Amino acid sequence: MEKQMLTNQNQNGTSAIEKETSAFYLFGKRGFDILCGLLGLVLVALVSIVLLPFFSFGRNKGPLFFKQIRVGLNGKHFEIYKFRSMIVDAEEVLRKDTSLYEKYVRNNYKLPVGEDPRVTSLGGFIRKTSLDELPQFINILKGDMSMIGPRPVVEDELVEYGDRAGELLAAKPGAMGLWQASGRSNIGYPERAELELFYVRNRSFHYDLVILLKNITSIFKADGAF
């Protein structure tokens, strides 16, 4: 269905859904984000209490949260928060291992499921259940992210958008987006870029609601989560 929408847009040069980036839309979206962020912090606190003991021994030992620099609205960099699913020095391990990094780039800036030596057993579980993403409610409350929007990318990924990178960065990145709703890590570049840009061009209250419901369904199905 999403592929058909993209085809229709390319053929007609117009969107199937009216682009709505008015002050009213942005104000309402921010209000919804604040409400979700406040409620989400309660959930983050509860899950943190359960997970914290597991981060005091073995390969899990270390900080509860993982922080990584992502590119946000208008190219602004920010730290995204996640529950840590990998060993403490995971970023350094990836950069130092040339073959591992090349595989990471080839596989759309992720390593294939079961082939990432940095992921812990606990990390595999919280990724599969999407629990690792919960701390992004902190980013939502801070205003770095929205509930719905294109997923925030690392700097290296912008090359996948070419001269359309500015268009991607014209929208605040989201904890949930069209790419995730359409299959998440099962969908790689360049199709991912087309999906993300389709959302940016067609965002609206209605479309945000549709994507939210689709993402909730995908989370329960663990579709593309690894």
Secondary structure, 3 states (H helix, E strand, C coil): CHHHHHHHHHHHCCCCCCCCCCHHHHHHHHHHHHHHHHHHHHHHHHHHHHHHHHHHCHHHCCCCEEEEEEECHHHCEEEEEEECCECCCHHHHHHHCHHHHHHHHHCCCCCCCCCCCCECHHHHHHHHCCHHHCCHHHHHHHCCCEEECCCCECHHHHHHHHHHHHHHCCCCCEEECHHHHCCHHHCCCCHHHHHHHHHHHHCCHHHHHHHHHHHHHHHHHCCCCC
